[in-house]
Amino acid sequence: VGGGVKGGQVIGKTDAEGAEVKDRPVSALDFLASVCKVVGIDYTKVNNTPIGRPVRIV
């Protein structure tokens, strides 16, 4: 359930209003890498465009 992510986890800390990160910020790239890992995608893999330009998933 939940895509393999345990429910009820708290990561980091915010201020009293929940508006500002106080401890362990998580970026969009961190989040996407976590999602890729859970569904079995190698987020470190570098793919190449048809003209040879490297493109990373994350």
Distance bins in CASP14 RR format, pairs under 12 A and 6 or more apart:
PFRMAT RR
TARGET T0000
AUTHOR 0000-0000-0000
RMODE 2
METHOD distances of the structure
MODEL  1
1 7 0 0 0 0 1 0 0 0 0 0 0
1 8 0 0 0 0 0 1 0 0 0 0 0
2 8 0 0 0 0 0 1 0 0 0 0 0
2 9 0 0 0 0 0 1 0 0 0 0 0
2 35 0 0 0 0 0 1 0 0 0 0 0
2 38 0 0 0 0 1 0 0 0 0 0 0
2 39 0 0 0 0 0 1 0 0 0 0 0
3 34 0 0 0 0 0 1 0 0 0 0 0
3 35 0 0 0 0 1 0 0 0 0 0 0
3 37 0 0 0 0 0 1 0 0 0 0 0
3 38 1 0 1 0 0 0 0 0 0 0 0
3 39 1 0 0 1 0 0 0 0 0 0 0
3 40 0 0 0 0 0 1 0 0 0 0 0
4 34 0 0 0 0 0 1 0 0 0 0 0
4 35 0 0 0 0 0 1 0 0 0 0 0
4 37 0 0 0 0 0 1 0 0 0 0 0
4 38 1 0 1 0 0 0 0 0 0 0 0
4 39 0 0 0 0 1 0 0 0 0 0 0
4 40 0 0 0 0 0 1 0 0 0 0 0
5 11 0 0 0 0 0 1 0 0 0 0 0
5 31 0 0 0 0 0 1 0 0 0 0 0
5 34 1 0 0 1 0 0 0 0 0 0 0
5 35 0 0 0 0 1 0 0 0 0 0 0
5 37 0 0 0 0 0 1 0 0 0 0 0
5 38 1 0 0 1 0 0 0 0 0 0 0
5 39 0 0 0 0 0 1 0 0 0 0 0
6 38 0 0 0 0 0 1 0 0 0 0 0
9 26 0 0 0 0 0 1 0 0 0 0 0
9 34 0 0 0 0 0 1 0 0 0 0 0
10 23 0 0 0 0 0 1 0 0 0 0 0
10 24 0 0 0 0 0 1 0 0 0 0 0
10 26 0 0 0 0 0 1 0 0 0 0 0
11 21 0 0 0 0 0 1 0 0 0 0 0
11 23 0 0 0 0 1 0 0 0 0 0 0
11 24 1 0 0 1 0 0 0 0 0 0 0
11 25 0 0 0 0 1 0 0 0 0 0 0
11 26 1 0 0 1 0 0 0 0 0 0 0
11 30 0 0 0 0 1 0 0 0 0 0 0
11 31 0 0 0 0 0 1 0 0 0 0 0
11 34 0 0 0 0 1 0 0 0 0 0 0
12 18 0 0 0 0 0 1 0 0 0 0 0
12 20 0 0 0 0 0 1 0 0 0 0 0
12 21 1 0 0 1 0 0 0 0 0 0 0
12 22 1 0 0 1 0 0 0 0 0 0 0
12 23 1 0 1 0 0 0 0 0 0 0 0
12 24 1 1 0 0 0 0 0 0 0 0 0
12 25 1 0 0 1 0 0 0 0 0 0 0
12 26 1 0 0 1 0 0 0 0 0 0 0
12 30 0 0 0 0 0 1 0 0 0 0 0
13 20 0 0 0 0 1 0 0 0 0 0 0
13 21 1 0 0 1 0 0 0 0 0 0 0
13 22 1 0 1 0 0 0 0 0 0 0 0
13 23 1 1 0 0 0 0 0 0 0 0 0
13 24 1 0 0 1 0 0 0 0 0 0 0
13 25 0 0 0 0 1 0 0 0 0 0 0
13 26 0 0 0 0 0 1 0 0 0 0 0
14 20 1 0 0 1 0 0 0 0 0 0 0
14 21 1 0 1 0 0 0 0 0 0 0 0
14 22 1 0 1 0 0 0 0 0 0 0 0
14 23 0 0 0 0 1 0 0 0 0 0 0
14 24 0 0 0 0 0 1 0 0 0 0 0
14 25 0 0 0 0 1 0 0 0 0 0 0
14 26 0 0 0 0 0 1 0 0 0 0 0
15 21 0 0 0 0 1 0 0 0 0 0 0
15 22 1 0 1 0 0 0 0 0 0 0 0
15 23 0 0 0 0 0 1 0 0 0 0 0
16 22 0 0 0 0 1 0 0 0 0 0 0
21 27 0 0 0 0 0 1 0 0 0 0 0
24 30 0 0 0 0 1 0 0 0 0 0 0
25 31 0 0 0 0 0 1 0 0 0 0 0
26 32 0 0 0 0 0 1 0 0 0 0 0
26 33 0 0 0 0 0 1 0 0 0 0 0
26 34 0 0 0 0 1 0 0 0 0 0 0
26 35 0 0 0 0 0 1 0 0 0 0 0
27 33 0 0 0 0 1 0 0 0 0 0 0
27 34 0 0 0 0 0 1 0 0 0 0 0
27 58 0 0 0 0 0 1 0 0 0 0 0
28 34 0 0 0 0 0 1 0 0 0 0 0
28 35 0 0 0 0 0 1 0 0 0 0 0
28 58 0 0 0 0 1 0 0 0 0 0 0
29 35 0 0 0 0 0 1 0 0 0 0 0
29 36 0 0 0 0 0 1 0 0 0 0 0
29 43 0 0 0 0 1 0 0 0 0 0 0
29 56 0 0 0 0 1 0 0 0 0 0 0
29 57 0 0 0 0 0 1 0 0 0 0 0
29 58 1 0 1 0 0 0 0 0 0 0 0
30 36 0 0 0 0 0 1 0 0 0 0 0
30 37 0 0 0 0 0 1 0 0 0 0 0
30 43 0 0 0 0 0 1 0 0 0 0 0
30 58 0 0 0 0 1 0 0 0 0 0 0
31 37 0 0 0 0 0 1 0 0 0 0 0
31 38 0 0 0 0 0 1 0 0 0 0 0
31 43 0 0 0 0 0 1 0 0 0 0 0
31 58 0 0 0 0 1 0 0 0 0 0 0
32 38 0 0 0 0 0 1 0 0 0 0 0
32 39 0 0 0 0 0 1 0 0 0 0 0
32 41 0 0 0 0 1 0 0 0 0 0 0
32 43 1 0 0 1 0 0 0 0 0 0 0
32 56 0 0 0 0 0 1 0 0 0 0 0
32 57 1 0 0 1 0 0 0 0 0 0 0
32 58 1 0 1 0 0 0 0 0 0 0 0
33 39 0 0 0 0 0 1 0 0 0 0 0
33 40 0 0 0 0 0 1 0 0 0 0 0
33 41 0 0 0 0 1 0 0 0 0 0 0
33 42 0 0 0 0 0 1 0 0 0 0 0
33 43 1 0 1 0 0 0 0 0 0 0 0
33 44 0 0 0 0 1 0 0 0 0 0 0
33 45 0 0 0 0 0 1 0 0 0 0 0
33 56 0 0 0 0 0 1 0 0 0 0 0
33 57 0 0 0 0 1 0 0 0 0 0 0
33 58 1 0 1 0 0 0 0 0 0 0 0
34 40 0 0 0 0 0 1 0 0 0 0 0
34 41 0 0 0 0 0 1 0 0 0 0 0
34 43 0 0 0 0 1 0 0 0 0 0 0
34 58 0 0 0 0 1 0 0 0 0 0 0
35 41 0 0 0 0 1 0 0 0 0 0 0
35 43 0 0 0 0 1 0 0 0 0 0 0
35 57 0 0 0 0 0 1 0 0 0 0 0
35 58 0 0 0 0 1 0 0 0 0 0 0
36 42 1 0 0 1 0 0 0 0 0 0 0
36 43 1 1 0 0 0 0 0 0 0 0 0
36 44 0 0 0 0 1 0 0 0 0 0 0
36 45 0 0 0 0 1 0 0 0 0 0 0
36 56 0 0 0 0 0 1 0 0 0 0 0
36 57 1 0 0 1 0 0 0 0 0 0 0
36 58 1 0 0 1 0 0 0 0 0 0 0
37 43 1 0 0 1 0 0 0 0 0 0 0
37 44 0 0 0 0 1 0 0 0 0 0 0
37 57 0 0 0 0 0 1 0 0 0 0 0
37 58 0 0 0 0 1 0 0 0 0 0 0
39 57 0 0 0 0 0 1 0 0 0 0 0
40 57 0 0 0 0 0 1 0 0 0 0 0
41 47 0 0 0 0 0 1 0 0 0 0 0
41 56 0 0 0 0 0 1 0 0 0 0 0
41 57 1 0 0 1 0 0 0 0 0 0 0
41 58 0 0 0 0 1 0 0 0 0 0 0
42 56 0 0 0 0 0 1 0 0 0 0 0
42 57 1 0 0 1 0 0 0 0 0 0 0
42 58 0 0 0 0 1 0 0 0 0 0 0
43 56 0 0 0 0 1 0 0 0 0 0 0
43 57 1 0 1 0 0 0 0 0 0 0 0
43 58 1 0 1 0 0 0 0 0 0 0 0
44 56 1 0 0 1 0 0 0 0 0 0 0
44 57 0 0 0 0 1 0 0 0 0 0 0
44 58 1 0 0 1 0 0 0 0 0 0 0
45 54 0 0 0 0 0 1 0 0 0 0 0
45 55 0 0 0 0 1 0 0 0 0 0 0
45 56 1 0 0 1 0 0 0 0 0 0 0
45 57 1 0 0 1 0 0 0 0 0 0 0
45 58 0 0 0 0 1 0 0 0 0 0 0
46 52 0 0 0 0 0 1 0 0 0 0 0
46 53 0 0 0 0 0 1 0 0 0 0 0
46 54 1 0 1 0 0 0 0 0 0 0 0
46 55 1 0 0 1 0 0 0 0 0 0 0
46 56 1 0 1 0 0 0 0 0 0 0 0
46 57 0 0 0 0 1 0 0 0 0 0 0
46 58 0 0 0 0 0 1 0 0 0 0 0
47 53 0 0 0 0 1 0 0 0 0 0 0
47 54 1 0 0 1 0 0 0 0 0 0 0
47 55 1 0 1 0 0 0 0 0 0 0 0
47 56 1 0 0 1 0 0 0 0 0 0 0
47 57 1 0 0 1 0 0 0 0 0 0 0
47 58 0 0 0 0 0 1 0 0 0 0 0
48 54 1 0 1 0 0 0 0 0 0 0 0
48 55 1 0 0 1 0 0 0 0 0 0 0
48 56 0 0 0 0 0 1 0 0 0 0 0
49 55 1 0 0 1 0 0 0 0 0 0 0
49 56 0 0 0 0 0 1 0 0 0 0 0
END
